[in-house]
Amino acid sequence: MHIRLTKLQTRIDFMMLIIYTHMIMSIMNAMLPTTVWKKSDKKNILRRLKNVPFF
């Protein structure tokens, strides 16, 4: 039981790592064209991040 739980935890951690990496990559890709942080740029980035699927 304990081993199974640990495997599940490792799998969850791995999934979270993938999600965080994907989020960071998406943020970087969204920020590349925007050199100056304006209100419109922030809205644009947030809209782009919402449209990106995680998997």
Secondary structure, DSSP 4 states (H G I P E B T S, - for coil): -HHHHHHHHHHHHHHHHHHHHHHHHHHHHHHSS--S--HHHHHHHHHHHHHS---
